[in-house]
Amino acid sequence: MKSFSNYVFGFLLLVISMFCFVIYVGLCLYKKSYLLDFEVVFFNSSEISFFVLVDWMSTLFVSFVCLISFVVVYYSKSYMGGDKTMSMFIFLIFCFVMSMMLLIISPNLISILLGWDGLGLISYCLVIYYQNMKSYNAGMLTALTNRIGDVMILLSIAWMMNFGSWNFSYYFFDDQMYLIISLMIVVAAMTKSAQIPFSSWLPAAMAAPTPVSALVHSSTLVTAGVYLLIRFSPVYLNFEVGKWLLVVSVLTMFMSGVGAIYECDLKKIIALSTLSQLGLMVSALSIGLKEFAFFHLLSHALFKSLLFMCAGYIIHGMNDSQDIRFMGSVVSQSPLLSVYFNISNLSLCGMPFLSGFFSKDLILEYILFMDMNLFIYYLYFLSIIFTVVYSFRLVYYSMVDELKLFPFLSFNDNDVIMLGFMTVMMLMTIFGGCFVSWMIFIDFSGVILPIPLKTFVLNICIVGGVAGLVIGGFKNFYFLKVKLVFFYNILMEMWFLPYLSTFGINWISLKIGGLYSKVMDSGWGEYSGGQGLYKVLIKQSLMIHYIQLKNLFFMLYIYMLSFLFIYFFMN
């Protein structure tokens, strides 16, 4: 019965995906969007309403999220087949997807907060799913980092009371009062999309099961911040916030690209590639390319989910080992899986004519077309080269190099369920980018550049691919660890951000919080607060009672004295 309910969950996600895609096609054909208002409570001329924004962007995004979730649910049936709590796992994924859908369709900050908090809470439950110390630490880092974004949205809700409504789509004006909201929303989006200095939780969240990584790091949790920036783009682009956001996003791309070259954990390499692609989306948003960033968000969701599924299949075959230095010969053991893995990797690099090419190449050509700071240019294209380098390095270690892990068990193409549903994502990775580009950019004629600039992106991809294969075959590449230990640690450890984050959580959140609780809540605050006020009120009430009692005796004394005086006077 539980297995049947799991299949019902997956089938329901597929139906929602198809239904939303049909609505998307209708909205594109008629060029319309709808704002639906559902009245929840109406009492004494005060009402609470629930708003739903139905436009081409929300319906297409919901369709992609539900399609990827459908594939992940059925992929999990084989990947986690022996898990005793499989039903709870599928239920958590379903709640996670519902929270993401609530965030997507909401034009109201309060309902966005409900979806945003739902993502944070359920992601914590999914990260700690394996219930070991590593998972607990990663879950706490994920939850506390994302809590900063929750606080920023709460402050934005409080500040939007100045405008009389929380429907942000009504009030996009060039007003200085929106500067505060833009800063809060940008910080909230940076925490969810793991931009510097909030980047450390993304690789740490790899402690979750691989199907969770395929969902969280492709189309749901990490893209929630990008989607929030897309919706609020008229706000922060009116101020200077976009320039600072561009610098932060490009530095995030560069940092993650360098770190992935030195990383040896398979899932962490893919997580760092997600961080790099998020930096690309945020940088495109910071210069006003809203549609291009949304297009890359969709194409990234396709090939990154397939890449994580392939990684999970490889980890299963390698006896749960994630170290790429022990891998190899996948192309001879599982040819079909190697095809899927290489297609998703090439799409990540932006090779023609896969889904990543249509969005990534479009953004890069538009950046070549713009007048931008030279430092930003260098960092941008170095980061693109690094993406190709670590992708081809990963291909060399997993596909080309000889196998070093023994014994080698059950690594073949016999798992029809996992490979069958991965085929759906493989087809979407090949044809999805071209199809979506036709649907989104109907009247777009392309970016016209000279031939050297037009082929520049392809050339740097070729150079990066050769460098990645050379680095993979160069066994003494890690000489920096012996020669320059400090710089090696900076490059590999994400500029020490994991240590700074955990140090900040331990000292700022926990140690200082405990000290504050001891000194203020249970100390001076208690003495001068609750208990102090209680003692003052008790003393005042005793004094008033004493005065009232004395007044009673004084009145009785005056009464008796008056009675005696009248008695003697009458006599």
C-alpha positions in Angstrom: 0.0 0.0 0.0 2.8 2.4 0.8 4.6 1.6 -2.5 1.3 2.3 -4.3 1.0 5.7 -2.6 4.6 6.5 -3.7 3.7 5.7 -7.3 0.6 7.9 -6.9 2.8 10.8 -5.8 5.1 10.4 -8.8 2.2 10.2 -11.2 0.5 13.3 -9.7 3.7 15.2 -10.3 3.7 14.2 -13.9 0.1 15.3 -14.3 0.8 18.7 -12.7 3.8 19.1 -15.0 1.8 18.4 -18.2 -1.1 20.6 -17.0 1.2 23.5 -16.3 2.9 23.1 -19.6 -0.4 23.3 -21.5 -1.3 26.4 -19.6 2.1 27.9 -20.5 1.6 27.2 -24.2 -1.8 28.9 -24.0 -0.4 32.0 -22.2 2.3 32.3 -24.7 -0.1 32.1 -27.7 -2.4 34.7 -26.3 0.3 36.8 -24.5 -1.7 37.0 -21.3 -1.1 36.6 -17.6 -3.5 36.3 -14.7 -3.5 37.3 -11.0 -6.0 35.2 -9.1 -7.4 36.5 -5.8 -8.9 34.0 -3.4 -10.6 35.4 -0.3 -9.7 33.4 2.7 -11.2 35.4 5.6 -13.4 38.5 5.6 -14.4 40.0 8.9 -15.5 43.6 9.8 -14.3 45.0 6.5 -10.9 43.3 6.9 -9.9 40.5 4.5 -7.1 38.0 4.1 -6.6 36.9 0.5 -4.4 34.3 -1.2 -2.9 35.5 -4.5 -1.7 33.3 -7.3 0.3 34.7 -10.2 -0.3 32.7 -13.4 2.1 33.9 -16.2 4.4 32.2 -18.6 7.4 32.2 -16.2 5.6 30.6 -13.2 3.8 28.0 -15.3 6.9 26.9 -17.2 9.0 26.8 -14.0 6.4 24.7 -12.2 6.3 22.3 -15.2 10.0 21.8 -15.1 10.1 21.4 -11.3 7.4 18.7 -11.4 8.9 16.9 -14.3 12.3 16.6 -12.6 10.6 15.6 -9.3 8.7 12.9 -11.2 11.9 11.4 -12.5 13.6 11.7 -9.1 10.8 10.0 -7.3 10.9 6.9 -9.6 14.7 7.0 -9.7 14.6 6.8 -5.9 12.5 3.7 -6.0 15.5 1.8 -7.3 18.3 3.9 -5.7 16.9 3.5 -2.2 15.0 0.3 -2.7 16.2 -1.3 0.5 15.4 1.7 2.7 12.8 1.0 5.4 11.6 4.6 5.6 11.1 5.0 1.8 7.6 6.3 2.2 8.7 9.1 4.5 11.4 10.0 2.1 9.0 10.3 -0.9 6.6 12.2 1.3 9.3 14.7 2.2 10.2 15.2 -1.4 6.5 15.8 -2.3 6.2 18.4 0.5 9.4 20.0 -0.7 8.1 20.3 -4.3 4.8 21.7 -3.0 6.7 24.4 -1.0 8.7 25.3 -4.1 5.5 25.5 -6.1 4.0 27.9 -3.5 7.0 30.1 -3.8 6.8 30.1 -7.6 3.2 31.1 -8.0 3.1 33.7 -5.2 3.2 37.4 -5.9 2.8 38.1 -2.2 5.7 38.3 0.3 3.8 36.5 3.1 2.9 33.4 0.9 6.5 33.5 -0.5 7.7 33.3 3.1 5.6 30.2 3.7 7.1 28.5 0.7 10.6 29.8 1.6 10.4 28.5 5.2 9.0 25.2 3.9 12.0 24.7 1.7 14.4 25.5 4.6 12.6 23.2 7.0 12.2 20.2 4.7 15.7 20.6 3.3 17.0 20.2 6.8 15.0 17.0 7.2 16.4 15.7 3.9 20.0 16.6 4.6 20.0 14.8 8.0 18.2 11.8 6.5 21.1 9.4 7.1 21.3 10.4 10.8 25.0 10.5 11.3 27.2 13.2 12.7 28.3 14.5 9.3 24.6 14.8 8.2 23.7 16.6 11.5 26.5 19.1 11.1 25.6 19.7 7.4 21.9 20.1 8.2 22.6 22.6 11.0 24.9 24.6 8.7 22.2 24.6 5.9 19.4 25.5 8.3 21.2 28.3 10.1 22.6 29.9 6.9 19.1 29.8 5.2 17.7 31.3 8.4 19.4 34.6 7.6 17.4 34.8 4.4 14.2 34.0 6.4 14.9 37.0 8.7 15.6 39.3 5.7 12.2 38.4 4.2 10.5 38.9 7.6 12.0 42.4 7.7 10.9 43.1 4.1 7.4 42.1 5.1 7.5 44.6 8.0 8.9 47.3 5.8 6.3 46.8 3.0 3.6 47.8 5.5 4.6 51.3 4.5 3.0 50.6 1.1 -0.3 49.2 2.3 0.1 45.8 0.7 2.4 42.8 0.5 1.8 42.2 -3.2 5.1 43.4 -4.5 4.0 43.3 -8.2 1.8 46.4 -7.5 4.5 48.8 -6.2 7.6 48.8 -8.4 8.5 52.5 -8.3 11.8 54.4 -8.4 11.5 55.3 -4.7 14.3 55.4 -2.1 12.1 53.5 0.3 12.6 50.5 -2.0 16.4 50.6 -1.4 15.9 48.9 2.0 13.7 46.2 0.5 16.1 45.6 -2.4 19.0 45.1 0.0 17.0 42.7 2.2 15.8 40.7 -0.8 19.3 40.5 -2.3 20.7 39.2 1.0 17.9 36.7 1.2 18.5 35.5 -2.3 22.3 35.2 -1.7 21.7 32.9 1.3 19.5 30.5 -0.7 21.7 30.7 -3.9 24.9 30.3 -1.8 26.7 33.4 -3.0 29.8 34.6 -1.2 29.9 34.7 1.9 27.1 32.1 2.3 28.6 29.5 -0.1 29.8 26.9 2.4 26.4 25.2 3.0 26.0 24.0 -0.6 28.8 21.5 -0.7 28.0 20.5 2.9 24.5 19.6 1.9 25.9 16.7 -0.2 25.5 14.6 2.9 21.9 14.1 1.8 21.0 11.2 -0.5 21.8 11.6 -4.1 18.1 11.8 -5.3 17.8 14.8 -2.9 20.9 16.4 -4.4 19.5 15.8 -7.9 16.4 17.7 -6.9 17.7 20.3 -4.5 20.7 21.4 -6.6 19.0 21.5 -9.9 15.5 23.1 -9.8 14.3 23.8 -6.2 16.2 25.0 -3.2 19.2 26.8 -4.8 17.2 28.2 -7.6 14.7 29.8 -5.2 17.0 32.7 -4.6 17.6 33.2 -8.3 13.8 33.1 -8.9 13.2 35.7 -6.1 15.8 38.0 -7.8 14.0 37.6 -11.1 10.7 38.6 -9.6 12.3 41.6 -7.7 14.6 42.7 -10.6 12.7 46.0 -11.1 13.5 46.9 -7.5 17.3 46.4 -7.1 18.2 47.3 -10.7 17.0 50.9 -10.0 19.7 51.4 -7.4 23.4 50.6 -7.2 22.8 47.1 -5.7 23.1 45.4 -9.0 26.8 46.4 -9.3 27.7 45.0 -6.0 25.8 41.8 -6.8 27.7 41.5 -10.0 31.1 41.5 -8.2 29.9 39.0 -5.6 28.5 36.6 -8.2 31.6 36.7 -10.4 33.8 36.1 -7.4 31.5 33.1 -6.5 32.0 31.7 -10.0 35.8 32.0 -9.8 36.0 30.6 -6.2 33.9 27.6 -7.0 35.7 26.9 -10.3 39.1 26.9 -8.7 37.8 24.7 -5.8 36.3 22.1 -8.1 39.7 21.6 -9.9 41.3 20.6 -6.6 38.3 18.6 -5.2 38.3 14.8 -5.3 34.7 14.1 -4.0 32.4 13.3 -6.9 29.3 14.9 -5.4 31.2 17.9 -4.2 32.6 18.6 -7.6 29.1 18.6 -9.0 27.9 20.8 -6.1 30.7 23.3 -6.8 29.7 23.3 -10.5 26.1 24.2 -9.3 27.6 27.1 -7.3 29.4 28.3 -10.5 26.3 28.2 -12.6 24.3 30.0 -9.8 27.0 32.7 -10.0 26.4 32.9 -13.7 22.7 33.3 -13.3 23.0 36.0 -10.6 25.6 37.9 -12.6 23.2 37.9 -15.6 20.5 39.2 -13.4 22.7 41.9 -12.0 23.2 43.4 -15.5 19.5 43.2 -16.4 19.4 39.9 -18.4 16.3 38.6 -16.7 15.0 36.3 -19.4 18.4 35.0 -20.2 19.0 34.1 -16.5 15.6 32.4 -16.3 16.4 30.4 -19.5 19.7 29.2 -18.0 17.9 28.3 -14.8 15.7 25.9 -16.7 18.5 24.4 -18.9 20.7 24.0 -15.8 17.9 22.2 -14.0 17.8 19.6 -16.8 21.5 18.7 -17.2 22.3 19.1 -13.5 19.6 16.7 -12.4 20.9 14.1 -15.0 24.5 14.7 -13.8 23.5 13.9 -10.2 21.6 10.8 -11.2 24.6 9.5 -13.1 26.8 10.3 -10.1 24.5 8.3 -7.9 24.6 5.3 -10.3 28.4 5.5 -10.3 28.6 5.7 -6.5 26.4 2.6 -6.2 28.6 0.7 -8.6 31.8 1.8 -6.8 30.7 0.3 -3.4 29.5 3.7 -2.1 32.9 5.4 -2.7 32.8 9.0 -3.8 36.5 9.6 -4.3 37.2 10.0 -8.0 40.8 8.9 -7.5 39.6 5.4 -7.0 37.2 5.4 -10.0 37.8 4.6 -13.7 36.8 2.5 -16.7 33.1 3.4 -16.4 32.9 3.6 -20.2 33.8 -0.1 -20.5 31.7 -1.3 -17.6 28.5 0.7 -18.3 28.5 2.3 -21.8 25.0 3.6 -21.6 25.7 5.4 -18.3 28.8 6.9 -19.7 26.8 8.3 -22.6 24.4 10.0 -20.2 27.3 11.2 -18.0 29.2 12.7 -20.9 26.1 14.4 -22.4 25.3 16.1 -19.1 29.0 17.1 -18.6 29.2 18.5 -22.1 26.0 20.4 -21.6 27.4 21.9 -18.4 30.5 23.1 -20.4 28.2 24.7 -23.0 29.1 22.5 -26.0 27.0 22.9 -29.1 24.2 22.0 -29.4 23.1 20.8 -26.0 20.7 22.5 -23.7 23.4 24.3 -21.7 24.8 25.8 -25.0 21.7 27.7 -25.9 21.5 29.6 -22.5 25.1 29.8 -21.4 26.5 30.9 -24.8 23.8 33.5 -25.1 24.7 35.1 -21.8 28.4 35.0 -22.6 27.9 36.6 -26.0 25.8 39.3 -24.6 28.5 40.0 -22.0 31.1 40.3 -24.8 28.7 42.8 -26.4 28.5 45.0 -23.3 30.8 47.7 -22.0 32.1 46.2 -18.8 35.0 46.4 -16.4 38.1 44.5 -17.6 38.6 42.8 -14.3 35.1 41.4 -14.4 35.7 40.2 -18.0 38.9 38.3 -16.9 37.2 36.7 -13.9 34.1 35.8 -16.0 36.0 33.9 -18.7 38.5 32.4 -16.4 35.6 30.9 -14.5 34.2 29.5 -17.8 37.5 27.9 -18.6 37.6 26.4 -15.1 34.2 24.9 -15.6 35.4 23.0 -18.7 38.7 22.1 -16.9 37.1 20.4 -13.9 34.4 18.8 -16.1 37.0 17.1 -18.4 39.1 16.2 -15.4 36.1 14.5 -13.9 35.6 12.7 -17.3 39.2 11.5 -17.3 39.2 10.1 -13.8 35.8 8.4 -14.1 35.8 7.2 -17.7 39.4 7.1 -19.2 41.6 6.3 -16.2 42.0 2.7 -15.1 40.0 1.3 -12.3 41.7 1.3 -8.9 38.8 0.3 -6.6 38.5 -3.5 -5.8 36.5 -5.5 -5.5 34.3 -4.3 -8.4 30.7 -5.3 -7.8 27.5 -5.0 -9.9 28.4 -2.1 -12.1 26.6 -2.6 -15.4 23.6 -1.4 -17.4 21.1 -3.8 -15.8 19.2 -1.4 -13.6 16.4 -0.7 -16.1 14.4 1.6 -13.7 17.2 4.1 -13.0 18.5 4.2 -16.5 15.0 4.3 -18.0 14.0 7.4 -16.1 17.5 8.9 -16.7 16.7 8.6 -20.4 13.9 11.1 -20.0 16.3 13.7 -18.6 18.9 12.8 -21.3 16.4 13.6 -24.0 15.5 16.8 -22.3 19.2 17.7 -21.9 19.7 17.3 -25.7 16.5 18.9 -27.0 15.1 20.9 -24.1 17.4 24.0 -24.6 16.5 24.4 -28.3 12.8 23.9 -27.6 12.6 26.3 -24.7 14.6 28.9 -26.6 12.0 28.8 -29.4 9.2 29.2 -26.8 10.8 32.1 -24.8 12.6 34.1 -27.4 10.0 34.2 -30.2 11.1 37.6 -31.6 14.8 37.4 -30.6 17.2 37.6 -33.6 20.3 36.7 -31.6 23.5 38.6 -30.6 25.5 39.8 -33.7 29.3 39.7 -33.1 32.4 39.5 -35.3 33.6 36.0 -36.0 36.5 36.0 -33.6 34.2 37.0 -30.7 31.5 34.7 -31.9 33.8 31.7 -31.7 35.6 32.9 -28.6 33.4 30.9 -26.2 33.9 27.8 -28.2 37.6 28.3 -28.3 38.0 28.7 -24.6 35.9 25.6 -24.1 38.3 23.6 -26.3 41.3 25.0 -24.4 39.6 24.2 -21.1 38.8 20.6 -22.2 42.4 20.0 -23.2 43.7 21.5 -20.0 41.2 19.3 -18.0 42.5 16.1 -19.6 46.1 17.1 -19.1 45.5 17.9 -15.4 43.7 14.6 -15.0 46.6 12.7 -16.5 49.2 14.7 -14.6 49.6 12.8 -11.4 51.9 15.3 -9.8 49.4 18.1 -10.2 49.0 18.3 -6.4 52.6 19.4 -5.9 51.1 22.7 -4.5 50.1 20.8 -1.4 53.8 20.2 -0.6 55.3 23.4 -1.9 52.6 26.0 -1.0 50.4 24.4 1.6 48.7 27.7 2.6 47.7 28.6 -1.0 46.6 25.0 -1.7 44.3 25.2 1.3 42.9 28.5 0.1 42.1 27.2 -3.3 40.7 23.8 -2.2 38.8 25.0 0.9 36.7 27.6 -0.9 38.8 30.5 0.5 38.2 29.1 4.1 34.5 29.8 3.9 33.5 26.5 5.5 35.7 27.3 8.5 34.5 30.9 8.7 30.8 29.8 8.5 31.1 27.1 11.2 33.2 29.5 13.3 30.5 32.2 12.9 27.8 29.7 13.8 29.6 28.4 16.8 30.7 31.8 18.2 28.2 34.3 16.9 25.1 32.1 17.0 25.8 29.7 19.8 28.6 30.9 22.0 27.5 34.5 22.1 23.9 33.4 22.3 24.7 31.2 25.3 26.6 34.0 26.9 23.7 36.4 26.3 21.3 33.8 27.8 23.5 33.4 30.9 24.3 37.0 31.5 21.1 38.7 30.4 18.2 36.3 30.2 19.1 34.3 33.3 21.2 37.1 34.9 20.8 40.8 34.8 17.8 40.6 32.5 16.1 38.3 35.0 17.1 40.5 37.9 15.9 43.7 36.3 13.2 42.2 34.2 10.7 39.6 35.1 11.8 38.7 38.6 12.9 42.2 39.4 9.5 43.6 38.3 7.8 40.8 40.3 9.7 41.7 43.5 9.0 45.5 43.0 5.3 44.8 42.5 5.2 42.6 45.6 7.0 45.3 47.7 4.7 48.0 46.4 1.6 45.9 47.0 2.8 45.1 50.6 3.4 48.8 51.2 0.0 49.8 49.8 -1.6 47.1 52.0 0.3 48.4 55.0 -0.8 52.0 54.3 -4.4 50.9 53.8 -4.3 48.9 57.0 -2.8 51.8 58.9 -5.5 54.1 57.4 -8.1 51.7 58.7 -6.7 51.9 62.2 -6.4 55.6 61.9 -10.0 56.0 60.8 -11.1 53.8 63.7 -9.0 55.8 66.1 -10.5 59.1 64.8 -14.0 57.6 64.9 -13.6 56.5 68.6 -12.0 59.9 69.5 -14.9 61.7 67.8 -17.4 59.5 69.6 -15.8 60.2 73.0 -15.6 63.9 72.2 -19.2 64.1 71.3 -20.1 62.1 74.4 -18.3 64.4 76.7 -19.5 67.5 74.9 -23.2 66.3 75.1 -22.8 65.7 78.8 
